[in-house]
């Protein structure tokens, strides 16, 4: 696939990228080369190849979901400017 300067200018405008006129022709050639390479990838036979998310085969470790408070309430409250009975004290914003 070959891109011309007008197409590159339109892509740049849609991407909100400012390109000077002198950069349009070299960028058109570069993008055309990238698209040609992608077309070549489409010709690769991938029949029988399983989709993968990683090149390393591994399984995720599963654990039970448990709701906890993190066991660090006092450490968290130590960062608060003011606390009362284990809660943050904040100014009233609604009257």
Buried (B, 14 or more C-beta within 10 A) or exposed (E): EEBEBEBBBEBBEEEEEEBEEEEBEEBBEEBBEEEEEEEEEEEEEEEEEEEEEEEEEEEEEEEEEEEEEEEEEEEEBEEEEEBEEEEEEEEEEEE
